[in-house]
Amino acid sequence: MTILFDSLIPFFALMGLGAATARFGRFSTENTQGLSKLVFWIGMPAVLVLAFVKNDAIQMINWRLAAAYSGAVFVSLVAARLAMVALGRSREEQAGTAMASVMGNTAFFAFPLVQFVFGPAAAIIGALILLIENLFVMPVAVAQLIAARDGRGWRTLVTAARTSLLNPIVLGSALGFALSLSQIVLPISALRTLELVAGTATPAALFALGATLVHLRSEVSSDGLMPVLVATVAKLIVLPSLVFVAALALDVDPFARNVATLAAGAPTAVNVFVQARAYGIFGQGAARAVALSTLLSAITLSVLISMLHVA
């Protein structure tokens, strides 16, 4: 059980510190947004570039894992949307619930967690999952939001593609992958700079996440509890279960399968709330899904780690 507590306590401690600072230390929404932007635009891209340049680009593409993870994500997304249809919910709630059920806090939470639990070798699998989520899943999820607001059409596809391509995490992954593929050797000074920047990303991201959850209280409403519950169950339980089963069916090696399963169990990303609020769809529900899934992930991730035989 030691690794279980060693894995989760530092993460939730940093989130708790961020929440306490926001609650009692007058760490404003603007401060939190500034820190989040620093991590989003500089810290995490540095982490991803470093992860790729330290590995062989050809070996990092695990096609079976990519197929298993992608398939599980889209099945979960469709299932969440159909559940909302069956419950008679609006198109806005359908789209928002579907997005919240599959877009996890992979960059700021799952990516460092899997490395802590499984070691440095897990970084490349985490990077592959980030590529899948940001190149394929996010455009589909954003397109659903825009279609719910504006209707279907080519403008929806253009907006979704632009949002994905301008994402700094995607750009960082693409740059790192290109450098690895070209086998360019970076100078020692460049590598050390990347390591310094990357080393600040995880603690800053977790601190900002905790502070953000406090600030999100102003967005919370008593309306629409069912979509939040559906999204939370889908994200924390259904998706990791589907990833594990799909990886098992496609004969993915156990290490990659376990890393991907744990990554899939990450709570709903704050980015879901940001996107929902930006498009004026499911903003309050997204805020509540982020808060509830993050809180409950302390339990579900503990169970996942134990079941994956790393305790």
C-alpha positions, -999 to +999 in steps of 0.1 A: +000+000+000+030+023+003+031+032-033-006+039-033-003+066-007+031+078-020+014+083-054-017+101-045-009+121-013+016+145-030-009+153-058-038+160-035-016+178-010-005+203-037-041+207-049-051+213-013-024+239-009-037+257-040-073+255-027-063+268+007-043+296-008-072+306-030-096+304-001-076+322+026-046+337+009-064+360-015-050+341-046-074+356-071-090+342-102-067+363-122-036+349-104-049+314-110-055+320-146-020+335-150-004+305-134-025+281-155-015+299-187+021+297-177+019+259-172-004+254-203+018+274-227+053+268-214+055+242-186+036+212-201+050+218-237+085+216-222+076+183-204+063+168-236+092+180-258+116+165-232+096+132-231+098+128-268+135+138-274+146+114-248+129+085-266+129+069-301+100+083-321+096+051-340+094+029-309+069+052-291+041+046-316+022+017-301-005+012-327-024-014-307-025+008-277-035+038-298-064+018-314-075+004-280-075+038-263-092+057-292-119+030-295-126+031-258-128+069-257-153+071-286-174+043-273-176+061-239-184+094-256-212+079-276-226+060-246-227+091-225-245+110-252-270+082-257-276+082-219-285+119-220-308+113-250-325+085-231-330+108-202-346+134-224-319+160-219-312+190-242-286+189-270-265+212-250-264+189-220-258+159-243-228+176-259-214+189-226-219+155-208-202+137-236-172+160-235-169+158-197-170+120-198-139+116-220-117+146-217-095+139-187-070+160-169-043+140-186-017+168-190-017+182-155-027+151-135-025+118-152+007+124-171+028+131-139+008+104-119+016+075-143+053+085-142+053+085-104+035+052-102+051+033-131+084+051-135+100+073-163+092+046-190+055+056-186+062+091-200+062+080-236+029+062-232+014+093-215+026+114-244+010+091-269-023+094-250-020+132-250-016+131-287-047+110-292-068+132-269-057+165-284-054+155-321-086+134-323-108+135-292-108+172-285-118+183-320-148+159-319-158+170-284-155+207-294-174+201-326-203+187-306-204+218-284-204+241-314-230+220-332-252+221-302-250+259-302-248+268-339-259+237-357-239+214-379-218+226-408-183+233-421-178+262-397-181+238-369-154+216-383-131+246-390-134+259-355-128+225-339-097+220-361-083+254-353-088+250-316-070+217-317-041+228-339-034+259-318-033+239-285+002+243-270+002+208-257-004+195-293+023+218-306+047+207-279+040+170-287+044+176-324+077+195-319+091+169-296+080+141-319+096+158-349+129+163-331+129+127-320+121+115-355+148+136-370+173+123-344+185+159-338+207+160-307+199+191-286+228+209-269+232+201-232+223+237-223+189+233-242+182+200-224+190+215-190+167+245-197+139+221-207+145+201-176+143+232-154+111+244-170+095+210-171+103+205-134+081+233-124+051+222-145+036+195-123+036+213-089+024+245-105-004+227-124-017+209-094-016+241-073-035+259-100-060+231-103-068+233-066-072+270-067-094+267-098-118+243-080-123+269-053-130+297-079-154+274-097-178+275-067-192+307-081-202+289-113-220+260-095-258+257-097-282+233-083-296+226-117-286+197-140-273+172-114-279+141-136-256+151-164-228+157-139-233+123-123-234+106-157-202+124-168-184+116-135-193+079-136-183+076-173-150+093-167-138+077-136-152+041-140-166+034-175-137+048-196-108+031-177-127-001-177-132+001-215-095+010-220-084-020-200-108-044-219-099-030-253-062-032-246-066-067-234-086-077-265-059-062-288-031-079-269-014-047-257+016-055-235+007-054-198+028-024-189+013-001-216-022-014-208-019-006-171-004+029-178-032+037-203-059+024-179-046+046-150-043+076-173-079+071-185-091+072-149-080+108-144-108+133-135-125+156-159-101+183-172-105+219-162-102+226-199-137+211-204-151+239-182-130+265-201-143+253-234-179+250-222-179+285-208-162+299-239-190+285-261-218+293-236-228+256-233-230+235-201-207+258-182-222+252-148-224+215-154-188+213-165-177+232-134-195+207-112-182+177-132-146+189-127-151+194-090-170+162-083-147+139-105-116+154-090-129+148-055-140+112-062-108+104-081-090+101-048-110+070-042-113+056-078-076+061-086-067+044-053-088+014-064-073+015-099-037+015-086-045-014-063-062-034-091-033-028-115-010-046-090+013-017-082+004-015-046 
